[in-house]
Amino acid sequence: MYELKTKENDNSVIEFIENVDSPKKREDAYRLLDIFTETTGYPAKMWGPSIIGFGSYHYKYESGHEGDAPLVGFSPRKAKISLYFATGDTEREALLKEFGKHTSGKACVYINKVADIDVDVLKALIDQSVTFLKERYTTG
């Protein structure tokens, strides 16, 4: 049976951020922590060893695979900062056009630093993602 690696845990978010190597990334992580906390109203929780998540939802795919995931989150990784938003929402693409300097994969949006993006658009992406997931899944 497949075991999901990215589970909510009781590790310290602050301790994790304090261990980020780059002082600039650490500063951006604290800024994102404030933005995500204020925008979602959820406390920050560690998910797996390196994702800071906010809220949660339970998903179940047609394949039968199911699990829990944060509604939104971020991770200050070595190369770039990963931002986690809902996938499958068409509004996301429209917002990303106004977001600023970024790249995006299937589930993640990658930025180099907070100064490269429009924080108001980030807040809109967070709100839109939370709303999208709450309409489709059981949330916690």
Backbone bond lengths (Angstrom), bond angles and torsions (degrees), N, CA, C in turn:
res aa  C-N    CA-C-N  psi(-1)  N-CA   C-N-CA  omega(-1)  CA-C   N-CA-C  phi
1 M - - - 1.462 - - 1.528 109.49 -
2 Y 1.311 116.14 135.20 1.460 122.31 179.54 1.523 109.35 -67.48
3 E 1.311 116.37 130.98 1.460 121.51 178.69 1.531 108.96 -108.59
4 L 1.310 115.64 120.16 1.460 121.46 -179.37 1.527 109.96 -67.67
5 K 1.341 117.21 126.60 1.463 121.44 -178.62 1.522 112.31 -81.61
6 T 1.314 115.39 -34.47 1.460 119.42 -173.91 1.523 110.62 -90.46
7 K 1.323 114.68 85.59 1.465 120.84 179.20 1.519 108.94 -114.10
8 E 1.334 114.60 150.62 1.460 119.84 175.26 1.522 107.96 -63.06
9 N 1.337 115.94 140.17 1.461 119.58 178.97 1.530 109.67 -143.28
10 D 1.306 115.82 177.17 1.462 120.46 -176.32 1.527 113.74 -96.82
11 N 1.331 117.42 13.53 1.467 119.81 177.29 1.522 109.54 -61.77
12 S 1.309 115.99 151.92 1.467 121.68 -176.83 1.530 111.68 -78.01
13 V 1.339 115.35 124.57 1.465 121.14 176.53 1.530 109.60 -64.42
14 I 1.317 117.17 -44.08 1.474 121.60 -178.15 1.526 109.94 -63.89
15 E 1.324 117.14 -43.64 1.462 121.04 178.49 1.538 110.31 -60.99
16 F 1.331 116.18 -42.16 1.464 120.17 177.64 1.527 110.68 -60.13
17 I 1.337 117.13 -47.67 1.468 120.71 -179.28 1.528 110.34 -63.90
18 E 1.321 117.16 -40.41 1.465 120.79 -179.92 1.534 111.78 -62.17
19 N 1.326 117.62 -24.09 1.465 121.71 179.89 1.527 113.75 -91.41
20 V 1.335 117.54 3.28 1.468 120.97 174.71 1.528 107.03 -69.05
21 D 1.334 116.83 126.88 1.468 121.47 -174.23 1.521 114.56 -60.10
22 S 1.316 116.88 -50.77 1.462 121.43 -174.53 1.529 111.16 -77.51
23 P 1.348 117.03 124.29 1.478 119.70 177.25 1.537 112.42 -57.98
24 K 1.338 117.44 -38.31 1.472 121.23 179.26 1.526 110.58 -65.83
25 K 1.329 117.40 -42.57 1.473 120.96 178.55 1.524 110.29 -66.06
26 R 1.326 116.03 -37.62 1.463 120.91 178.40 1.534 109.30 -62.72
27 E 1.331 116.32 -45.06 1.470 121.53 178.00 1.535 110.15 -60.82
28 D 1.337 117.20 -44.61 1.464 121.07 177.63 1.525 111.32 -63.80
29 A 1.322 117.07 -36.88 1.472 120.50 179.31 1.528 110.35 -62.93
30 Y 1.323 117.28 -41.48 1.471 120.10 177.23 1.530 110.96 -65.73
31 R 1.327 116.45 -38.94 1.472 120.27 178.12 1.533 109.65 -63.23
32 L 1.340 116.54 -45.30 1.470 120.57 178.72 1.524 111.25 -64.95
33 L 1.321 116.89 -37.89 1.462 121.58 177.37 1.533 109.55 -56.73
34 D 1.324 116.41 -46.64 1.473 120.64 178.34 1.530 111.58 -63.62
35 I 1.323 116.79 -46.06 1.473 121.16 -177.30 1.536 110.61 -63.20
36 F 1.325 117.24 -48.57 1.469 121.05 -178.57 1.526 111.27 -65.48
37 T 1.342 117.22 -40.73 1.471 120.86 -179.89 1.524 110.68 -64.57
38 E 1.340 116.13 -48.29 1.470 120.45 -179.46 1.530 111.29 -63.89
39 T 1.328 116.88 -41.14 1.460 120.66 -174.51 1.524 111.98 -73.80
40 T 1.331 117.53 -39.81 1.477 119.63 -176.86 1.515 112.84 -88.10
41 G 1.333 117.60 -31.15 1.458 120.87 -173.28 1.521 112.29 80.24
42 Y 1.329 116.99 2.68 1.471 121.62 178.77 1.518 110.26 -98.96
43 P 1.344 116.85 146.29 1.463 118.58 174.22 1.531 110.17 -71.89
44 A 1.311 116.32 151.83 1.463 121.44 177.57 1.521 109.73 -75.07
45 K 1.324 115.85 137.46 1.474 122.26 176.66 1.517 108.31 -133.74
46 M 1.302 116.16 147.54 1.465 119.83 174.44 1.531 108.43 -79.19
47 W 1.330 115.44 137.99 1.459 123.79 174.51 1.514 106.08 -122.70
48 G 1.318 115.79 115.34 1.456 118.59 -173.84 1.528 108.44 64.93
49 P 1.331 116.95 -162.59 1.467 119.33 -176.31 1.529 115.04 -80.80
50 S 1.361 118.45 -14.16 1.461 116.46 -169.33 1.534 116.51 -145.21
51 I 1.327 119.08 8.71 1.460 120.47 178.56 1.529 109.65 -110.35
52 I 1.334 115.00 130.62 1.463 120.85 175.17 1.525 105.77 -98.89
53 G 1.332 116.24 114.10 1.460 121.15 -174.61 1.519 112.34 -114.67
54 F 1.336 114.10 160.86 1.466 121.49 -178.08 1.519 108.76 -132.99
55 G 1.346 116.30 125.17 1.456 120.18 -176.42 1.520 109.63 67.19
56 S 1.324 115.77 -177.82 1.466 119.27 177.29 1.521 109.59 -158.07
57 Y 1.323 114.82 160.31 1.457 120.60 174.00 1.526 108.63 -144.78
58 H 1.318 114.84 155.48 1.457 121.25 178.86 1.526 108.27 -105.87
59 Y 1.323 116.17 125.81 1.466 120.38 -179.94 1.524 109.90 -115.33
60 K 1.310 114.82 154.71 1.462 120.94 174.23 1.524 107.20 -144.12
61 Y 1.330 115.78 120.82 1.462 120.94 179.80 1.518 110.37 -87.73
62 E 1.324 115.48 162.05 1.471 120.21 177.47 1.520 111.63 -58.36
63 S 1.326 116.57 -28.43 1.468 121.54 179.66 1.533 111.65 -67.52
64 G 1.350 115.72 -13.49 1.463 120.01 -177.19 1.520 112.00 100.39
65 H 1.337 116.35 -16.00 1.472 120.03 177.93 1.528 108.82 -65.80
66 E 1.330 115.87 132.57 1.462 119.34 178.67 1.513 110.03 -144.15
67 G 1.319 114.97 162.89 1.453 119.71 179.44 1.510 111.08 178.16
68 D 1.315 114.54 -171.45 1.460 121.46 179.10 1.522 108.83 -117.81
69 A 1.311 115.84 148.61 1.460 121.72 179.44 1.525 108.59 -148.32
70 P 1.340 116.45 157.28 1.463 118.16 176.01 1.531 110.33 -70.52
71 L 1.330 117.09 149.25 1.464 121.07 176.00 1.528 110.17 -62.20
72 V 1.313 116.19 -44.81 1.464 123.11 175.57 1.521 107.41 -147.21
73 G 1.315 116.26 164.54 1.449 119.04 178.32 1.514 111.76 -175.94
74 F 1.328 114.50 -178.83 1.461 120.10 176.74 1.518 109.39 -153.52
75 S 1.330 115.11 163.37 1.447 121.09 176.46 1.521 109.59 -146.65
76 P 1.333 117.04 119.60 1.463 120.00 177.84 1.530 109.50 -79.61
77 R 1.308 116.88 89.43 1.465 121.42 -178.10 1.526 110.25 -87.43
78 K 1.334 115.67 168.50 1.468 120.35 -177.65 1.524 112.97 -56.63
79 A 1.327 117.04 -51.73 1.468 120.71 -175.34 1.524 111.72 -75.86
80 K 1.320 116.90 -53.27 1.461 121.55 -176.81 1.531 109.27 -142.83
81 I 1.324 115.43 170.47 1.460 120.64 174.00 1.528 106.60 -93.83
82 S 1.332 116.04 125.97 1.467 121.22 178.37 1.520 108.97 -94.02
83 L 1.331 115.60 131.68 1.461 121.52 175.81 1.526 107.20 -113.05
84 Y 1.314 116.63 132.08 1.461 121.23 -177.48 1.518 110.83 -109.02
85 F 1.335 114.74 117.95 1.460 122.21 177.13 1.520 108.37 -125.55
86 A 1.323 116.59 170.06 1.468 121.19 177.34 1.526 110.31 -63.08
87 T 1.314 115.93 142.81 1.461 120.07 173.65 1.527 108.11 -99.21
88 G 1.309 115.96 157.46 1.456 119.93 176.39 1.516 115.10 91.20
89 D 1.311 117.53 -2.55 1.457 119.89 179.46 1.525 109.41 -97.38
90 T 1.310 116.50 121.55 1.468 121.22 -177.41 1.529 112.25 -66.45
91 E 1.313 117.86 -26.15 1.473 121.12 179.44 1.522 111.94 -64.66
92 R 1.328 116.43 -27.29 1.463 120.94 -178.98 1.525 110.82 -57.22
93 E 1.336 116.54 -45.62 1.468 120.17 -177.78 1.521 111.85 -61.62
94 A 1.327 117.02 -40.83 1.465 121.03 179.10 1.532 110.50 -62.64
95 L 1.325 116.78 -43.40 1.464 120.42 179.42 1.528 111.32 -66.25
96 L 1.330 116.64 -38.22 1.467 119.81 -177.99 1.534 112.13 -63.99
97 K 1.317 117.17 -26.14 1.474 120.53 177.66 1.530 110.83 -62.09
98 E 1.330 116.77 -28.39 1.470 122.36 -178.12 1.531 112.54 -100.54
99 F 1.332 117.48 1.38 1.457 123.19 -167.32 1.530 114.18 -73.91
100 G 1.313 117.20 -34.03 1.457 120.00 -173.73 1.521 109.68 111.86
101 K 1.316 115.68 -163.68 1.471 121.58 -174.25 1.538 111.25 -70.16
102 H 1.335 115.91 115.32 1.458 121.39 -179.33 1.528 109.75 -160.76
103 T 1.316 115.72 168.09 1.462 122.09 166.91 1.520 105.24 -128.93
104 S 1.318 117.00 158.40 1.461 117.06 178.85 1.517 111.28 -139.16
105 G 1.328 112.99 144.57 1.448 121.68 174.72 1.515 107.56 -108.42
106 K 1.310 116.55 -161.86 1.464 120.43 -178.25 1.534 111.36 -63.59
107 A 1.315 116.27 -48.53 1.466 119.51 -175.86 1.525 113.32 -110.27
108 C 1.322 117.64 -20.95 1.461 120.61 -173.00 1.516 112.61 -113.68
109 V 1.313 113.95 153.97 1.451 121.99 169.00 1.528 104.53 -117.20
110 Y 1.323 116.66 132.67 1.458 121.17 -175.54 1.526 110.17 -112.36
111 I 1.335 115.12 133.82 1.467 120.61 175.72 1.524 108.22 -129.73
112 N 1.331 115.86 156.05 1.465 120.21 174.96 1.514 110.90 -83.44
113 K 1.351 114.59 -42.91 1.465 119.19 -179.74 1.526 110.18 -157.89
114 V 1.314 115.80 157.72 1.463 121.92 -177.42 1.533 110.71 -61.38
115 A 1.323 117.50 -32.05 1.473 120.77 -179.56 1.530 112.63 -62.51
116 D 1.339 117.32 -20.04 1.472 121.50 -179.31 1.524 113.62 -79.89
117 I 1.333 117.34 -10.69 1.473 119.63 -171.78 1.533 111.68 -120.57
118 D 1.316 114.42 164.97 1.462 122.16 175.12 1.533 107.34 -90.38
119 V 1.323 116.54 111.80 1.469 121.42 -175.98 1.533 111.67 -62.45
120 D 1.320 117.53 -34.21 1.472 119.46 177.60 1.529 111.17 -64.47
121 V 1.327 116.83 -37.10 1.466 120.56 176.93 1.531 109.15 -69.56
122 L 1.335 117.69 -37.22 1.468 120.87 175.79 1.531 109.78 -58.18
123 K 1.326 116.88 -45.53 1.473 120.67 179.26 1.528 110.75 -62.37
124 A 1.333 116.72 -38.85 1.468 120.45 177.66 1.532 110.76 -65.93
125 L 1.332 117.14 -39.57 1.469 121.04 177.41 1.535 110.57 -63.42
126 I 1.320 116.42 -41.39 1.467 121.05 178.70 1.528 109.67 -63.08
127 D 1.340 116.64 -51.09 1.476 121.37 179.95 1.525 111.30 -57.76
128 Q 1.317 115.63 -47.34 1.469 121.12 -177.21 1.531 110.50 -62.64
129 S 1.319 116.86 -40.95 1.463 121.69 -179.11 1.532 111.04 -65.51
130 V 1.324 115.97 -46.00 1.469 121.06 179.72 1.530 109.93 -62.01
131 T 1.322 116.97 -46.17 1.467 121.45 179.42 1.526 110.85 -61.28
132 F 1.323 117.06 -46.88 1.463 123.06 -179.84 1.538 110.58 -57.18
133 L 1.319 116.92 -47.32 1.475 120.16 -177.51 1.529 111.89 -72.00
134 K 1.324 118.07 -37.45 1.462 120.95 179.38 1.529 111.38 -64.13
135 E 1.341 116.40 -32.03 1.464 120.34 179.09 1.523 112.24 -73.06
136 R 1.325 117.51 -21.27 1.462 120.70 -173.08 1.526 115.47 -110.59
137 Y 1.336 117.56 -21.17 1.456 120.33 -172.86 1.528 111.12 -133.57
138 T 1.319 114.86 167.17 1.456 121.52 171.80 1.514 106.69 -77.51
139 T 1.326 116.77 125.31 1.454 119.49 -177.15 1.515 111.70 -114.56
140 G 1.322 113.89 157.14 1.456 120.21 179.85 1.485 111.88 -127.79
